[in-house]
Every structure is written in structure tokens, then in C-alpha cells.
């Protein structure tokens, strides 16, 4: 009987994307304040945990062994697919479903940035320029979302290298003989 092959990176990438969408939806339902709250940063743990689980699953499928390249492939694939799904959800939410929410989020983000810049001693001219730039245009346009996705993929690649280095286990060149 033939073994059914599953693409672990694809499967776990879809799971990561779905989990990230659910987390974003919960933040959205909580309102603008939740989106800029430190709890929103917990969303970064979702793809990391799922990518680690994907690597472990692939390792189990390979009888407990997984070389670095295979580990990197499955983990990074998980990150990329999850990020693309999450980005597409945000794009649709902020540009088609609830544009006023996007505008309120932009306003809240500008206010938080202003407060942070004041804490770090930025002069008022710099603060005003930054706030004005943030309020101009759509920070959630398709182009800006894709640019953000590209930067996230670079970030996730570095994280993937670390995860792959931790979970890899090279198969011995010669099988051990029981004595």
C-alpha cells in the first residue's frame, strides 16, 4: 500500500494563517485600542509556535531525522503561507469591510507614535512631520501590505534559520549495529 505524502509546510502554513486571522479578528472585535495594545504583539507567537510544530511533525514523518535544509524548507514555508493569508485578510478588512476602522486605527497609531516620540525627546517639528506622514494616504494599501509581507518574510527567514538549527537531526551515515 502506498503511503500518502502530505506537504507539512503547506498544511501548517494554512493552520498558521487561519490562527493569525482568528487572532486579528479577535483584536478587531476588541476595537482600535486592542490593535495598539501590547497584547497584540502576542500574535507574533502564533506563527512561531506553529512553525516549530511543523518542523517537529516533519521530523516525525522522517523517522526522527531531519536535515537542516529540509527543516528550513518546512519552517519557512509555514511562515510564508501564514503571513500571506494574514496579510490578505488585513487588506480586505481594512480596505473593503471596515474603512472607518482603518482610519481610526491610523489615528490611534499616530497618537501612540506621537507619545513615544515625546518620551524619547524628539522635537515638535519631527513629531508633527511624522504624524502628518502617517495620516497621509492609506497605510494599508495593497502595495504597502505586500512590502510589509516582503519584510516579514525576511524576518521570518532569520527566525526559520534559528528554528531549523535547533530541530535538525542528521541521520547517521552508517546504521548502528546492536551488540
N, C-alpha and C positions, 0 to 999 in steps of 0.2 A: 504494500500500500504506500502511495506517495505522500510524503509529508507536505502539508500546506505551508507555504512560505508567507510570512507576514512582514510588512515593512514597518518595523518598530518605530523608526523616526517619524514616518507619516502618521501612524496611529497615535503616538504620544504627542505629536505636534497638533493634531486635531483636538486631543484632550486638553492640551495647554491653551490652545486658542479658545476653546469653549469655557474653560475655567476662568481665563482672563476676561472674557466677555461677561460672564456672570458677575465677577468682581466689579467690573466697570459699571454694570447695570445697578449693582447694589450702591455703589458710590453715587451714581446718577440719582437714584431714588432717595438717597440721603440729602441731596441738594448740593449746591455750589460749595458750601463750607466743607463738605466731606472730600470734595475733589482736591482741595488745597490743604487738607489736614494731613499731619504726618502719618496717619493710619493709611493713607493712600499709597505710601511707599512700601507697605507690606505686599502690595501687588507684585513687586519685583521678586518676591519669594516663590510665587506660584510657578512661573516658568522654570526657575532653578530646580525646584523640588521635582517637577515633572520630568525635566531633562535628566536628572540623576536617576530617577526611576526607569526611564527609557534605557539608559546605559546599563543599568543592572539587569533589566529584562533581556537585553541583547546578549549580555554576558551569560545569563542562564540558558538562553537558547543555543549558545556555543559551548555548552558543557562546562561552564565556569571559566572559560578563557575568552579574552577579548584584547586584540592588539590595539595599540594607540590609535592608528588610523581609523579602524572600524569604530572605536569608541567616539572619536572626534566626529565622525560622519553622523552617527545616530544622534548624538547630543546636539550638534549644531543644526541638523535637520529639524529636530524638535523645536529648537529656539526659533528658527526662521519661520516655520509654518505657523507657530503660535503667534509670533509677532505680526505677521501679515494679516492673520484673521482678526487679531485685536485692533490693528490699525484700520482695517476696512470697517469694522464695527464703529469705531470712534468717528471716522469720516462720515459715515451715513448718519449717525446720531447727531453730530454737530452741524451738518450741512443740509440735512433733509428732514429729519424728525423733529428736532428742537433747536432752531436757530437762536431764539431768545436765551436759551440756557447757555449756548456757546458765548453769546455776548456778555451774559452775567459772569460766566467763568473767566472771560478775558478781563473784565473789570476787576474781579476779585484777585486774579493773579497779578494785575498791575498794582493793586493796593498792597498786596503782600510783598512784592518786589520793592516797592517804594519804602515800606517799613524796614526791610532788610538793608537796603542801601543806606538809609538814615542811621541804622545801628552801626554800620561799618564806616560811617563818617564821610560818605560821598557828598559832594557839594550839590546844592539845589539845582544848578544848571544840568548836571549829569542826571540827576533823578528825573527832572522834567523831560529831558530828551529821551531817556529810556522809557518812561511811561507813555510818552507820545508815540514812540515807535511801536510799543506793544499794542496800543489802541488802534493803530492804522491797519487797515486791511483785515484779512481773515487768516489768523494763525493756524487754522485747521483746514486750509485748502488742500486739494489733492497733492499738489507739488510739495507743500511743506510737510504733509503727512508722509509722503514717500521719502523725502530727505531724512526725516526723523527715523523712518524704518531702516534706511541705509546705515545711519549712525548707530542705531540699536543693534543691527546685525554685526557691526564691527565690535561693539561692546560684548555682545553675546559670543562672538568668536573667541575672544580672550577668555571669557568665563568657560567656554567649551574646552579650550586647551587645558585649563586647570582641572575641570571635571574628568576629562579623558585621561589625564596623567594620574589621577587618583584611582579611577576604577579599572584601568587596564590590568590585564594579567596575561603575560605571554605564555603560550603553550610550550612545554619543554620540547626541545629538538628530538630527544630520544626518550621513549617511554621508560618509566622506572619499572624495574623488574622486582617483583616480590620475592623475598628470600625465604 
